[in-house]
Amino acid sequence: MSLRGLLKKLGISLVTIFVSMSLTFFMLRLTPGNAFDKWAQDLAKKQGVSYEEARALVTSMSNYDPNEKLLHQFTRYVNGLIHGNFGASMYNETLTVQSILEKALPWTIFILTISLLISFIVGVNLGIIMAWKRKSILNPIISFYAIISNAIPNFLVAIALIIIFSFKLKWFPMRGAYDSSRAAPGFNIKFILDVLHHAILPIATYVLTTLGGWALTMKGSAVSVLGEDYITAAWVRGVPENRIMKYYIKKNAMLPLVTSLAISFGYMMGGSALIENQFNYPGLGFYMAQAAGKRDYTIMQGLLLITSVTVIIANFIADIIYAKLDPRVKLED
């Protein structure tokens, strides 16, 4: 990829980040329903005061002025981002987006990375087998599984796993990232094993809901590669079947999946709220679900911005990698 092409993609990525940030900011505030109204109503019932008095008290207690013009709020928000300030909670000034990132982002990256690698590697190999042996019984089984897994929401799969393996069988814990009463946090075998034990069900949820999609995608890509002339030439030359499948088909069929792999990471991060909230797993998704329940605009916009930036950066990196892997992209650039 030329320097001009690289700068062009970088510019597009920066513009996309700004547009995404702007849309998130305004859509959150223009969505029907008001956090202050609900908070004031709850406070009025608890303290036995009028709604107006409760509203005034809520406004004084919060880290947010609901009467400030949207344009002023947006300008202040952008200025804060430029200076590295992603915002603080409307209800608790000490709870900032940065503090959430420090304690939550590592947990989310941990389970997403493992889940994505497992589902991608297994799915790709299943897809190759499905394409190579199209008349085998594996094809309808994996296809049916992919349809079912895509139709069922991932949080329902999480609930099913909790009921079966945590509540009934009691094999795995129902919530949390580790048990501090069993192992002191630190780089030691006991703590690491406890973390892995707590992560098995969240990881299994991601893998079960994405595995079928990777298999079908790889199958479609591999089938198109099977029709290429160089595959026929390899057969004529007597190249062993395993070598054709591994080096001729798999290597070339995986190229279109590189970009999908990056997009999937961002997609999984964006949808992590549903899964992490079910397992009470202390990742970004858990805090996003908590903020959404309270309609905490400032925390929501900060975490959504991080998710958007992650997806955009992942796509940018995927484009660079794809250009390195496929010479045809360099010629078109």
N, C-alpha and C positions, 0 to 999 in steps of 0.2 A: 504494500500500500504506500502510495506517495505521500509526501508531507502535506501537499495540498488536500488530498483526500482525507488525511488524518485530521487536519484542522477543520475541515468542513463537517466531519462527523462530530468533532468536539463541540463546534458551534451549535449544531443541531441539538446535541445533548443538553447544553446549557440553556438553550431556549426552552426545551421541553421541561426541564426542571423548574424554570421560572413560571411557565404556564401551569404546570401541575400544582405548584405552590400557591399560585393565585386562585385557581379554581377551588382548591381545598379550603383556603381561607374564607372565601365568600360563600361557598355552598354550606359550610358548617353553620355560618351565622344566619343564612337565609332559610335554613331548614325549619319547617313549622315546629313550634314548641320552644319553650324558653326555660333554661335552667334556673333562672332567678325566680320565675313565677312558682315553680314547683318547690324550690327551696323555701320561699317566703310562705307558701301555703302550709308546708310541714311545720315551719317554725311558729306560725300563728296558732296552729292547733296545739302544739306542745306547750307554748307559753301563755296561751289564752289572750293574745293581743290581736289587734286589728290587722288586716292584710297590709294596709299602708305602713303601719309601724314595723311590721315584720319585713316588708320590702326595704324600708330605709335601713334597718339593722343588717339585713343581708348584704346590701350594697356597701355598707361601711366595713363589713367583715371580709368581703371578697377582695381578690387581687385583680379586679376587672370592673371597668365602668361601662354598664350597659347603655348609657346615654351618649357615650362618645361616638362620633360619626365614624362610619365604616372606613372611609378614606383615610381618616386620621389613624385609626387602628392599624390599617394596612401599612401605612407609611412607617409607623413606629415598629411594626413587626419586621418589615424588610430591613430597617435600620439595625434592629437587634440581630438579625441573621448575619448581616455584614460584619458585625462585631463579635460573632460567635455565640450569640445568645438565642437559644431556641425557644425560650419562654418558660414560664412557671405556671403551676396550677392556679386556677381561678380561686380555689378554696384554701390552698395552703402554699404560701409564697416560698417556703423552704423546699417544696417538692418541685424540682425543675426537670425539664426534659433531659438535660445532661446527666443528672443524677440517676434517672431511670435507665438511660443508655448504658451507663457504667455498670450497673448491677444486672440488667436484663438482657442486653445484647449478646453477651457471651453465651448465655443459656440457649437463646434462640438459634444462634449460629451453630452451636454444638449439635442440637437435635436435627436441625434442617440439613446440615452438611452430611451427617451420617445417613439420614433418611434418603436424601437425594442420591447419594452415591450407591446405596444398596438398591433402590428401585431402578436407577438408571442401568447399572451393570447387569442386574438380573433381567430387567425388561429387554435390554438390547440383545442379550444372548437368547432369550426366549423368542424374540422377533426374528432373529436369524434362523433359528430352527424351524419356526413356522413358515418362513419364506422358502427354505430349502426343502422341507418335507410338507408340502402344501396339502397332501392327501392324508396326513396323519390325524389322529384323534385330538392332538394338541390344539389344532387350529380352532375348531368350534368351542372347545373348553375355554381357551384364553379369550376368545372373542366374546363369549357369553359373560365371562368374569369381568372383562373391561367395561361392557355395557352396564352391568349391575353396579360395579364400583363407581362408575362415573355418575350414575343416577342417584346413588345414596349419598346424602350430605356427610362430610367427614366427621362432623361432631356426633352423628348417630353411630358411626363406627366406633368412635371413642367411648361413647356410653355403653355400647355392647361389650367392648373389651373390658371396661371397668366392672360391669356386672358379672361377666364370666370369670375373668382372671383375678380380679381384686376382691369382689364381694363373695362370689361362690367358692372359687378354688383357693383364694387367698395366697396366690403365688407372688403377686406384685403389689406394691403400695398404690393407694388410690390417688394420692396427691403429693405435691411438692417435688423438689429436685434432689433432696437428700434428707436424711434423718440425723439431726445434730446430736441426738441422744445416743446414737450408735457409733458415730464416727466424727471426730473433730475435723472441721474443714481444713484442708491442707493437701500437699502433694504426698499422699501416702496411699498404700494399696487398699486399705480398708475404706477410706473415703471414696477413692476412685470406683471401687466395686459397688459401693452404695449409690453413687451417682448413676452408674450404668444400670443398676437395678431399677432405679426410679425412672430412667429414661426409656426403658424397653417398650412400655405401652404407648407413649407418645410417638416414638419412632415407628412402631408397628402400625399405628394409625395412618401416618403419612405414607408408609410403604404400601400398605394394602389398598389405599385409595389412588395411588399413582402408578403402580406397577403395570396394570393392564394397559394404560394409555401408552406407556413407553413401548410395550411389546407390539401393539398395533401400529404405532408410528414407525418403528424399526422394520416391521414386516413390510409395510407399504414402500418404504425407501429401498429395502433390499430387493423386493420384487421388480422395481424399476431398473435396478442395477443388473439383475439377472438377464435382462434383455440386451445388454450392451455387447458389442462385437468382441471386446477383449475377454469376456467370459467364455464365449464360444471358442475363441482362439486358444484359451488356456485348456479347455477340454480336448481340443484337437491335439495339442502338444503333449497331452497325457499328464498334466499337472495333477498331483494327488488331490482328492476331494477335500480333505481337511485344509489344505493350503489355499485352495480356491475360496472356500468359505471364510477362512480367517483373514487372508491378505487381499483377496480380490474383491469379495463382496462386502464383508464387514467393514473394512477400512474405508471404502468409498461410500457405503450406505450411511455411515455414521456422521458424515460431514454436515448434512442438513440438520442433524440433531444437536449440533454445537450451540446454535442460537437458541434452540428450544430449551436446552439445559439451563442457560442463563435466565431465560424468561421464567422457567419453572421455579427457580430459586426465589425470584421476586414474588411470584404468584403465591408460593408457599408461605413466604414471610407475611404477605398481606392477609392470607387466610389463617394465620396462626392463632388469631384471637379466639376462634371457635374451639380449636383443639386445646390450646394452653389453658384456656379458662375452664374446660372440663376437668383437666388434671391438676388445676391450681398450680401449674408450672410457671415459675417466676420469669418468664420471657417477655419480650415486647408485646406479644399478643395478649398476654394476661393483663398487662397494664393498659393496653388499648381497650380491652373489654370493660375494665373498671372505669376508665375515663368516659367511654360511651354511655355507660349506665348513669353516670352523673352529669352527662352532657358538658364535660369539662373541655371547652373549646381549645384552650391553649395547649393542653397536653395532647389532645387528639390531633391538632394540626401539626404539632412537632413530630409526633410518631408517624403520622401519615407522610410527612415530608421525608423522613428517614427511609421509609419503605419505598417511596417513589424514586428517591435518589439511588437506592440500592438496585432497583430494577433497571434504571437508565444506565448506571455505570456498568452493570452486568451485561447489558446489550452492547454497550460501547466496547467492552473487552472482548465479547463474543465476536463482534465484527472484525476486530484486529486479528484474533486467533483464526477465524475462518479465512481471512485473506492470506494468512501464512500457510494454512493447510491446503487451500485450493488455488492453484496458480491462475485459474480462469478469472478469479475475482481481481487479481492484479492487472490483467489485461483490460478488464472492463473499467477499472478505476481511472 
